[in-house]
Amino acid sequence: MFVVSNLLIAIAKIIDIALSLYMWVVIIRAIISWVSPDPYNPIVRILSSLTDPIFYAIRRRLPLTLGAFDLSPIVVILAIIFLQNFLPTTLIQLASKMG
């Protein structure tokens, strides 16, 4: 049973790191959107392809704009913070009860 417990702990750490990385992608994308980025720049294209599907889904369900400001990155960051506090902690607690 300790193998499954260790596996759950490893998965929890990977989820935490992946969510942290994605939060930085969202932050960088939001900062880049304040300036007029070159849409043909490979970095801008990668950031857009990683964030636009989620931003579009949030914009479609919750029209959160404050004038010219789009608040969907804030919603994504708050969701990431929630998931970072919920998923790894839950997996680690589940692993500790198993092993």
C-alpha positions in Angstrom: 0.0 0.0 0.0 2.9 2.4 0.5 3.6 2.4 -3.2 0.1 3.8 -3.9 0.6 6.3 -1.1 3.9 7.5 -2.6 2.3 7.6 -6.0 -0.5 9.9 -4.8 2.1 12.1 -3.1 4.1 12.4 -6.3 1.0 13.1 -8.3 0.0 15.8 -5.8 3.4 17.5 -6.2 3.2 17.3 -10.0 -0.2 18.9 -10.0 1.0 21.7 -7.7 4.0 22.4 -9.9 1.8 22.3 -13.1 -0.7 24.7 -11.6 2.0 27.1 -10.5 3.5 27.1 -14.0 0.2 27.7 -15.6 -0.5 30.6 -13.2 2.7 32.2 -14.4 1.7 31.7 -18.0 -1.6 33.4 -17.3 0.2 36.3 -15.5 2.7 36.7 -18.3 -0.1 36.6 -20.9 -2.1 39.3 -19.0 1.0 41.6 -18.8 1.8 41.1 -22.4 -1.8 42.0 -23.4 -1.4 45.4 -21.8 1.1 46.3 -24.6 0.5 45.8 -28.3 2.3 42.5 -28.9 3.3 41.2 -32.3 0.8 38.4 -33.0 3.4 36.6 -35.1 5.9 36.4 -32.3 6.3 32.7 -31.4 6.2 33.4 -27.6 3.0 35.4 -27.9 1.5 32.7 -30.1 2.4 30.0 -27.5 1.0 32.0 -24.6 -2.2 32.8 -26.6 -2.7 29.1 -27.5 -2.3 28.1 -23.9 -4.6 30.7 -22.4 -7.1 31.7 -24.9 -9.4 28.6 -24.7 -9.8 29.0 -21.0 -10.2 32.8 -21.3 -12.8 32.4 -24.0 -14.8 29.8 -21.9 -14.8 32.2 -19.0 -15.8 35.2 -21.1 -18.6 33.2 -22.7 -20.1 32.2 -19.3 -19.2 35.3 -17.2 -18.9 38.5 -19.2 -16.4 40.1 -16.9 -15.1 43.3 -18.4 -14.6 46.5 -16.6 -14.4 49.1 -19.4 -11.4 48.1 -21.5 -10.1 45.7 -18.8 -10.7 41.9 -19.1 -11.1 40.3 -15.7 -11.0 36.7 -17.0 -7.3 36.2 -16.1 -8.2 37.1 -12.5 -10.9 34.5 -12.4 -8.4 31.9 -13.8 -5.8 32.8 -11.2 -8.4 32.5 -8.4 -9.4 29.1 -9.8 -5.8 28.0 -9.9 -5.2 29.1 -6.3 -8.3 27.2 -5.2 -7.2 24.1 -7.1 -3.7 24.4 -5.6 -5.1 24.4 -2.1 -7.6 21.7 -2.7 -6.2 19.0 -5.0 -2.7 18.4 -3.6 -3.8 18.7 0.0 -6.6 16.2 -0.6 -4.3 13.7 -2.4 -1.7 14.0 0.4 -4.3 13.4 3.1 -5.6 10.5 1.2 -2.1 9.1 0.8 -1.4 9.5 4.5 -4.6 7.5 5.4 -3.5 4.7 3.0 0.0 4.4 4.3 
